[in-house]
Structures are given as structure tokens and as C-alpha cells.
Amino acid sequence: MIRGSFSPAKDEEVLALTRRHPFFLYSKMAFVAAVVVLPLVAMWYLIVRFGSIGDDSQQWVLVTLSAVWLAYWVFRFIFIRYRYENEAWLVTDRRLVHVF
């Protein structure tokens, strides 16, 4: 259950293993979602509103850049969730240990 290099002292007692409140996870994920969606929606809205951006090659570049942008932020989203799931705090009768 406890990973890493934690070794309690001889008479040290482990009281609890806790993690951050889910609010920290959900607030960070909401921010990431806004950072991902808002630029994409704004860009596509401007294109639809003001017409085509040119020939097919320019549209292909736009779609490719959008896909790369989205893929990067999906990776970040997964990493944020991974860090939340694997980060814990170990409370003993002597200290508080950040277990990662």
C-alpha cells in the first residue's frame, strides 16, 4: 500500500493514509477543460463566421493543429488524474509524510 522509501522509526505508529480532497482534482480538471475547449471553439467560430480560410491545404493544417492541441491536453488531463490517484499523505504520531 505504501510505495516509496518510507521507513517508520521503531516506535512510530502510522495513524492514517490520506489524499487530497477531490475539489483539488475537479478544479484543476475544469481549468484544463476550459483551456482546451475555449481556444478551439473561438477559432472554429471565427472561421465559420468570417468564411473559409482558404484552400484545402490550409484547412488540413488547421485540423491537424487542432488535433495536436487536443491530444496534448488529453495527455495532461490523464497525467493530472494519475498524480491525484498516486499521491498520498501518511500521518504518523510523529510526522506527516508525503508519499508519492
ABEGO torsion letter per residue (X at the ends): XBBEABBBBAABBBABBBBBBAAAAAAAAAAAAAAAAAAAAAAAAAAAAAEBAEBAAAAAAAAAAAAAAAAAAAAAAAAAAAAAAABBBBBBAABBBBBX
